[in-house]
């Protein structure tokens, strides 16, 4: 059995260029640098222009190809996230949470996917 919702201390949102410009002027979001890239932060929410996975930069448009829309909100697919976290594991850029997430996602994919688990 797996958790119905994963515990998360932060939420990362990659946005379109237009929306990113909006956050430049928004007073509720503080601009910070994380891993050398600008990020807008409000509480546990992080707004990014792109997401870098082991040297590959993914923009909003790139991520749309591996996404689903649920209740009008776009999410990356479980397969994409599992592959991203697996790439971090193989590259040594991981936390214990990432290892645990890969195990959890593979268990989910084994039960709910036609293709099965992600790379592991």
C-alpha positions in Angstrom: 0.0 0.0 0.0 1.2 3.6 -0.7 0.4 7.0 0.6 -2.5 8.7 -1.2 -0.7 12.0 -1.0 3.1 12.5 -0.6 4.3 14.6 2.3 6.0 17.6 0.8 7.9 20.5 2.5 7.9 22.5 -0.7 6.1 22.8 -4.0 8.1 23.8 -7.1 6.1 25.4 -10.0 7.6 26.0 -13.4 5.8 28.8 -15.2 5.6 30.4 -18.6 7.7 33.4 -19.4 4.7 35.8 -19.2 3.7 34.5 -15.7 7.3 34.6 -14.6 7.4 38.3 -15.5 4.3 38.8 -13.3 6.1 37.4 -10.3 9.0 39.9 -10.8 6.6 42.7 -9.7 4.5 40.7 -7.2 5.1 41.9 -3.6 4.1 38.6 -1.9 7.0 36.7 -3.6 10.6 37.2 -2.5 13.2 36.7 -5.2 16.0 34.3 -4.1 18.8 32.4 -5.7 18.7 28.6 -5.4 21.4 26.5 -7.1 22.4 29.7 -8.9 19.0 30.3 -10.4 16.4 32.9 -9.6 13.4 31.6 -7.7 10.3 33.4 -6.3 9.4 32.1 -2.9 6.3 32.5 -0.7 6.1 30.1 2.2 6.7 26.6 0.8 5.9 27.6 -2.8 8.8 28.1 -5.2 8.2 29.6 -8.7 10.8 28.9 -11.3 11.3 29.8 -15.0 12.9 26.4 -15.6 13.8 23.1 -13.8 17.3 21.6 -14.3 17.7 17.8 -14.1 21.2 16.6 -14.3 22.3 19.3 -16.7 19.2 19.4 -18.8 17.1 22.5 -18.6 13.3 22.0 -18.8 11.1 25.1 -19.4 7.3 25.2 -19.0 6.8 24.4 -22.7 9.2 21.4 -22.4 7.4 20.1 -19.4 4.0 20.3 -21.0 4.9 17.3 -23.2 5.1 15.1 -20.1 2.2 16.4 -18.2 -1.5 15.8 -17.3 -4.2 18.2 -16.4 -6.3 17.4 -13.3 -9.1 19.8 -12.2 -7.6 22.5 -14.5 -4.1 22.2 -12.9 -1.2 20.9 -15.0 1.1 18.3 -13.3 4.2 16.5 -14.6 3.6 12.8 -15.0 4.6 10.3 -12.4 6.8 8.7 -15.0 8.6 12.0 -15.7 9.2 12.7 -12.0 10.3 9.1 -11.3 12.8 9.3 -14.2 14.1 12.8 -13.0 14.6 11.5 -9.4 16.3 8.3 -10.8 18.7 10.5 -12.8 19.6 12.4 -9.6 20.2 9.1 -7.9 22.5 7.9 -10.6 24.3 11.2 -10.7 24.7 11.4 -6.9 22.5 14.5 -6.6 19.9 13.0 -4.3 18.4 13.1 -0.8 17.0 10.1 1.1 13.5 11.5 0.2 14.3 11.1 -3.5 15.3 7.5 -3.0 12.1 6.8 -1.0 10.0 8.6 -3.7 11.5 6.4 -6.5 10.5 3.3 -4.5 7.0 4.7 -4.0 6.5 5.8 -7.6 7.8 2.4 -8.9 5.3 0.6 -6.7 2.5 2.8 -8.0 3.6 2.4 -11.7 3.9 -1.4 -11.3 0.2 -1.4 -10.3 -1.2 1.4 -12.5 0.9 1.7 -15.7 0.9 -0.2 -18.9 4.6 0.1 -19.2 5.5 -0.5 -15.5 8.3 1.1 -13.5 10.5 4.0 -14.5 14.2 3.6 -15.0 15.7 2.3 -11.7 
